[in-house]
Amino acid sequence: QVQLVESGGGLVQPGESLRISCAASRLIFRFYVMGWYRQAPGKQRDMVATITGGGSTNYADSVKGRFTISRDNAKNTVYLQMNTLKPEDTAVYYCNADSGRDSWWGQGTQVTVSS
């Protein structure tokens, strides 16, 4: 069974930065597109950023220029560096691994942006 474990969430003030991580196990990591998604209370889960095994990235318009997704294939880990955080970034952030044939989710990590 594939495992995705997120970490690094927390409470920050507007304008601050935070980096969250997702450690993957029991999969051939480089074969998977890794993604970060988020879900705010009462809203649907939306894509934030994705990265292919080769490093190609895609971002939601709302985070372009502020967030950076990266991956370390040697460590089976994907990161999301979040800068200039806004209250509207508050959500549970979920890690996803997708090979095109199977897809897996982590348990989520809470990010709260509030003064």
Long-range contacts (C-beta under 8 A, 24 or more apart in sequence): 1-26, 2-26, 2-27, 2-97, 2-102, 2-104, 4-95, 4-96, 4-97, 4-104, 4-105, 4-106, 4-107, 5-106, 5-107, 6-93, 6-94, 6-95, 6-106, 6-107, 6-108, 6-109, 7-109, 8-109, 9-93, 9-109, 9-110, 9-111, 10-110, 10-111, 10-112, 11-112, 11-113, 11-114, 12-85, 12-111, 12-112, 12-113, 13-113, 13-114, 13-115, 14-85, 14-86, 14-87, 14-113, 14-114, 14-115, 15-84, 15-85, 16-85, 16-113, 17-81, 17-82, 17-83, 17-84, 17-85, 18-82, 18-85, 18-111, 19-79, 19-80, 19-81, 19-82, 20-79, 20-80, 20-82, 20-93, 20-109, 20-111, 21-77, 21-78, 21-79, 21-80, 22-77, 22-78, 22-79, 22-95, 22-106, 23-75, 23-76, 23-77, 24-76, 24-77, 24-78, 24-95, 24-97, 25-76, 27-76, 27-97, 27-99, 27-104, 29-53, 29-71, 29-73, 29-76, 29-97, 30-73, 31-99, 32-97, 32-98, 32-99, 33-97, 33-98, 33-99, 33-100, 34-69, 34-71, 34-78, 34-95, 34-96, 34-97, 34-98, 35-69, 35-95, 35-96, 35-97, 35-98, 36-69, 36-78, 36-80, 36-93, 36-94, 36-95, 36-96, 37-93, 37-94, 37-96, 38-89, 38-91, 38-92, 38-93, 38-94, 38-111, 39-91, 39-92, 39-94, 39-108, 40-90, 40-91, 40-92, 43-91, 45-94, 48-80, 48-93, 49-80, 51-78, 62-88, 63-89, 82-111, 85-111, 85-113, 86-113, 87-113, 87-114, 88-113, 89-113, 90-114
